[in-house]
Amino acid sequence: MFRTIFISIFLISSILNSFAGQVIVNGNNAEYKGVTLSFYRYANQISDKEIMVSSTKVNEHGHFELVFDVNATDYIFCRTGVFFLYMYVQPNFTYTIKLPSRIEKKQDDILNPFFKALNIHLLVTYYQSNNKQLPELPDNELNLLIQSFDNYFDPFYAKYASNIYTKNNVNAIDTTIHKIETTFASINNSYFRSYYTYRMGLLKFMSTRFKSRNISDNYFLNKPVLYNSTAYMELFNQVYEKYFVYFGRTNNGKEIYNDINTYQSLTRLKHTLAQNEVLTNDTLKEFVVLKGLHDGFYEMQFAREALLIILDSLELTTKIDNHKAIAIDIRQKVTRLLPGYAPPPFRMLNQDSAWVSLADFKGSYVYVMFCTTQNYACIKEYDLLKKLYEKHGKLLKIVTISFDETLADTKMFAKKMKYDWTFLHFGNQPEILKEYDIRTFPTYFLIDRDGKLALSPAPSPAENFEVFLFQQLREKGIL
């Protein structure tokens, strides 16, 4: 069936991918009236840093339109309600999309750090060229191609790759691979071919049909690094996950621990990695180093200070602009909650409906508390915070970031209890939960006069925070 559908599908991919230009995405759904839709792209898919490409508020009639530029075919996404919406866009094209019926997150979903959004590939209902010199090919739209492939591919992937500890039938996997290859052999769009190739590689890898070495040889060695390809990066991140740890267990790779922890040397690290023939290509090797440094921050085997030194060295010496940018992004990600580094900024409404930002407190020590006003563990702390504020209010500012359902709830609580310190409501910045890695309430941080984290996380008032505060003040010569 699918072979019949795709037998006549042909795209002149060189035309579609060689023109950087404007993209327009529009649609209409009255259920989203007043909702702000913000679309992002990945700056890189190692640190998963996101960059907003466009944002708009749906008007009173349900209409919206986003206009932005792209340099090549790209993957964009939007989080709204319970959904993670995504699509692929090409330069110089207009897309009319259909949004799913609106479903808001419940408060429990918002506060759940493990909440998983519903992934939906946006349906393109209309598609046209913005440039009359380009062909209009609505029947062969890229999202349609990828959606059709995923619908066909995903059940096989779920069957063979969902449980990697089960020994799969080799003949059955080979039959499946041949079936998929035959079905989609006729599609000539270069972006789709790349997507298809690396998704198939992922199936082979996750079904244990092919080992890491075989996958590396066939999909990465002497191949271009496709930084913006979701399929390439998904396979790359799987194959090279925790690579330093695994390679360090081999005879050729065991020196990697000295390279990092003892010598803190990028040159030595690259030399050791070159013992693996797959990493003889300098660009790929450096890209694997970036992935390894990122993953190393979340492992116990490597000193964070040493990893940062090597990361800085790579940023300063690399000749590849993408790698320099990725190194900077990784540093920002892994240091954002480390003592001595600036914490994620915030700007929220306080109990007086005034905007307050973290920068407003520079020059003072700031004790930041994440909580809800209904949480029992938080409620027990408030009287202790009040005493702390009364004793040290001149030296220490207290900021409570509340995760109540509404700002009105936070206002009512602060007024009723006559608490004088700053209460902020997270409503306009829900991502603050993820940025500060909040997994339980209450959680505290202490920020120093220079706007850097002093204690991360900080002890609660009931855990002798006052003692730690005095220690900080003495070390700085304030007391």
N, C-alpha and C positions, 0 to 999 in steps of 0.2 A: 504493500500500500504506500509506504513512505517513499519507496524507490520511484513509484509512479509519480508521486507528488513532486519530487525534487529533480526528476530527470531533465526538466527543461529550465531549471533555475541557473541563471548565469548573471554574474555581476562583474562589471569592469572595475575591479577593486583598485587598480592603480589610479583611476580617476577619482574614486570616492575618497581615497586616503591621502592624496597628495595636496589637497587644498585646505589650509587652515582657514577658519572663518567662523561666522556667526551661527549659533544654534538658537532656535525658538521652540519652546515647549509650552503648549497651551491645553486647555480643557475646560470642562464645565461640570460642576457637581454641587448642587445647592446645599448638600449636607455639610460641606466644608466652608460655608459662609462665615467669614471673619477669621478663619484659620490661616496662620502663616505657614506657607510651604517653603522649606529651605532645602535646596539640593546641594550635595557635596560630591567631591571626588577624592580619591586617595592621593596624597602627595607621594607616599610610598607604601608598599604593602609588607614591609618588615616591621616598622614601628606602628603602622596603620594610622599615621597622621592624616587628618581630614582637612580639606580646604573647601570652604563654601564657594560654589560657582555662581549661585543666584538665589534670591529669596523674594517672595512676593506674598501679599495678603489677598486671599480670595475675596472678591467683592460681594456685594449684597445679592447679586444674581447668581452667584456660584461660579463666575468666570475667573480664570487666572491665566497669566502669561509670564513666562520667564525668558529672558534674552541674555545670552552670554557667549563668549568666544571659546573655541577649543582649537588646539593645534593639530589634532588627529582624532581618530575614533577613540572614544573614551567611555568609561563606565561611571555613571552618576547614580546617586541614591538619596533618599529622603526618609527621615523617621517622622511618622505622624501617627498619633494614637497607638494602637497595638501593632502597627505595620512597619516593616522595613521595605520600602518600595525602591525598585531599581530599574534601570534601563541602559541601553547603549545608544550613544549619539554620535553622529558623523558631522563634520564641518559643512556648513552651508545647507542645512536641511531644517525643515519645520516639522514638528511632531505634534499631533493632537492625541492626547492620552486619555484613558478612562480610569478614574480613581475608583478603588473599591468602596463599598458602603462604609461610612465613618463608624469606627468603634473606638471610643476613648479608653485610655488606660484607667483602671481602678487605682485607688490610693495604694493598695497592697502591691500592685504591679510596679508602681513608681518607686516604692521603697524597697523592692526586691532586687538586690544586686545581681541576682542570677536570672532575672526575667529574660525570656527569649521572645523576640518579636516574631511576627508572622512574615516570612519573606514572600514578597509578591513581585513577579516580573511584570512591569506595567504593560498593559495592552495598548498598542498603538492603533488608533482607529483611522488616522489620516496621516499621510506622509508625502512631502513634496520637496523639490529642490528650491533653494533660495536663489540659485544661480541658473539662469536659463540655458547656459552652456552645458550644464550637467544633465544627464538623463534622469527622467522621473521613472522610478521602478518600484511602485507601491507594492506589487506582488512579491517582490524579493527583498523586503525590508529586513535589515539585520536582526532586529529584535524577534521578528517572526521566525527567522532561520534558527536562532539560538533557542527560542522557546520550543520549537518543534523538536530540535535535537535533545534538549533537556528532558522533555516529556517522554521521549523514546529511551533515552540513556539512563535516567535516574532510577527506574525500577531495577535495571540490571546492576547498577552501582550499589544500590541498597542491598541487593541479594548477595553479592560477592564481596563487598567491602565493608559492610556494617559490622561484621564480626571477624576481625583479622586473626583471631586466635583459633578459628575453625578452619580445618584443612579443606580447601576448596577442590572441587573436581576439575583437574587441568583441562580435560577434553571439553567440558561444559563451558569453561571460561573462554577457551580458544574458539569454540563455536559461536559464542556470544560476540566476541571481538570481530570475527569475520562477518557476522550478521550486521553489526552496526557499521562496519567499514563499507560493506556492499550498499547499504541503504543510503549513506551520505556521500558516496564517492564522487558524485557529479557536481557538487556545489563548489564554485570557483572563487567565491569571495575570500580574499586573503585573510581578513580578520577572522572570519568564521573558520577557515582552514586551520589557523593557529589555535583558536579556541578548541576546535574539535581534536586537534593533535594532542594538546596537553591534557584535555579531559580524558582522552583514551589512555594517555600515559598514567594518569592518576588511577584509573580503573586497574590497569596492569600492576601498578605498585601496591595499591591498597588490597587487592585480592591476592597478593603475594605471588602472582604469576611470574613477576620479574623482580629480582633483587635490586637494591639501591645502586650497586655498581653498574648493572645493565641499564637502568633507567638513566643514570648520570651520563653514561657513554652515548646513549641514543637521543637524549633530549636536552643536554646542557653542554657537553664537550664540543667546543668549536661551533657553537650555535650563538646567535645574537641574544643578549640579555633583554628580555621583553618586560621592562620595568612596569609598564602600565597595563599589562595583560592579566586579567584576573585568573585565567586558567593556568598560564605559565607560573604565576606567583603562588597559586595554591599548590601546584606540584612541587615547585622549588622549596616552599616552606615545609612541606611534608618530608621531602628527601633529605634536606639539610637541617632538620630540626635537631637541636642540641648536638650539632655536629662535632664541636670541640670535645665533648664528653665521650662520644662514641669513637671518634678517631683517636682520642687519647688512650684508648684501651688496646690499640694495635701496636706492634713493634715499631712501625714507622712513625706513629703519631704520639708515642708516650712522652716525647720531649716537649709537647705542647704546654704542659703544666709549668715547666721551668721558663719557657718562652714568655708566658703570661705573668705568673706569680712572682718569679725570681728576677728575670731580666726586664720584664715589662717592655718587650721589644717587638715592634711590628715587623721589622726586617727578619728577625729569627722566626717569628710566627709564620710569615709567608714562606720562608725556606722549609720549615717543617711540613706545612700543608702541601708544598710542591712535591713531596714524596708520594702523594697520591696522584697518579697519572691523569686523573680526571681534571685536576686543578692546575694543569700546566698553562692554561690560558690565564693571562694576568687579570683580565677584566672579571672573569668568572671567579677567580680565586679571591680577588678583593671583595666581590659581592658576597661570597661565602664568609669572609672575615666579618663583614658587617652583620650578617645574620648570626654568626657565632658570638660576636660581642653582645648583641642584643639579648640572645638567649642566655648568655653567661651570667647576666645580672640577676637571673632568676634561679641560678644554680648555686650550690654551696661550695663547689670545687674551686671557684676562682675569686680572687680578691677584687672587690668593686673598684678600689683605687687603681689597681693595675689595669683593669679593663678600661677605665676612663682615660688613663694615660695613653694606651694604645689607640683608643678611639680618637683622641685629640691628634695623635701622630698621623693617623690615616686622613683625618680631615685636612691637615696642613700639607700633606705630601701627595694626595691623590691628584691625578690629572683628569679625572672624570667628574664633571659637574654634578651629575646625578648622585655619585657616591659622597661628594662633599655635603650635599643637601641632606642625604639620608643620615650621615654621621651626626649632623647638627640635630636632626629630628630625634634620633635615638638618644642623644645626650639629654635633650629636653624631657623626653619621656622618662628615662630611668632616674633622673635626678630631681624630678618635680616634688618628691616627698622626702628627699634626703636632707638631714640637718646641714645647714650651711648654704642651702640653695633656696631660691625664691619659690614660694608655693604657687599653685594655680591661682590666678586672680579671680575676684568675684565682684559683682555689682548687683545689688538687690534692693528691694523696698524695705524700709524699716517700719516700726510700729506707728510712726507718724506719717507713713506714706511718702517718705522722702528717699531719694536714691542714695545709697551708701556703698562705697567701694573699699576694697582692701587698702588701696593706695591712700585713702583718707586717714589712715592710722599710722602712716610712716612717721617715725620719730618716737613712737611709743611701743612698749611691749604689748602684744595682743594675745589674749587667751581665747581661742576659737573653740566653740562647743557645737557639735552637730547632734540634733535631737528632735523629738517631737514633744509638744506640751501635754500629750496624753499618755506618754510612755512612763510606766511606773519607775523604772530605773532612772529616767531623766528627772522626774518630779522630786525624787529623794535628793538630787544634787542641788536643786535651785536655792534652798536655804543656805547651803554651804557656799554657793557662788555669791549670794547676797552678802554674807559676812566677809568673803574675800574682797569683794568690790568696795565695801565700806572701809576696810583696812588699807587697801593698796590702790584705790581708785586713781591716785595721782600718778602712780608708776605703771599701772596695769589697766589696759582697756579690756573689757570682756565683750565678746560678740557671740551671741547665740544664733545659729542658723537653724531655723525651724522648718520641719517637714510636715506641718499641718496641712489639711486639705485646702484651706484658704488663708489668705492674708488676714482676713477678718478674725479667724480663730486665734491667730498669733497675737493680733492687736488686743483682743478681748482678754486673753490670758495675761499679757504683760501689764495691762491696765488694772485688772482685778487684783493681781498679786502685788502691785506697786513695785515692780522691779524696774530699776532705773538704767540699767545698762542697755546696750544695743541689741535689739531683736531683729533679725532679718528673715524674710520668707523666701524660700528657694524657688518659688513658682516660675519666675522668668529665666531661671538658670538650672533646670533639673539635672543637667549633665554634671553638676558639682559633686553629686554622689560618686560618679565614676572617677572624676578627676582627683578626688581625695581618697578614693578606695574605701568608702564608708561601708562597712559590713555589719555594724552593730551600733546601737544607740545606748548611751552617749559615747561619742568619740571626741577627743580633744587634741589640739595642736597649740604650741606656743611659738609665736613669731616675734623676732627681736626688733630693735629700733631701726635696723637697716632694711627691714622687710624680708629677712631670711628666716627660714625655719630654725628654731633653737632646740625644740623638743618635738619629735615626730615619730609616733604619736606622743602626746604628753600625758602624764598621769592625771587622774581626776582629782578634784578637791579632797575626796575621801581617801585618796592614795598618797597623801602627803605632798601634794603639788606645791604647797607653800615652801617646803624645804628645798625642792628643786629650783623654785623661782629665786630664792635667796642665793643659792649656789650660782645661778646664772648672773645675778646682779653683782655678786662679789667678783666673779671672774672678769666682768667688764669694768670693774672699779666704780660701780654706781653706789655700792654700799660700803 
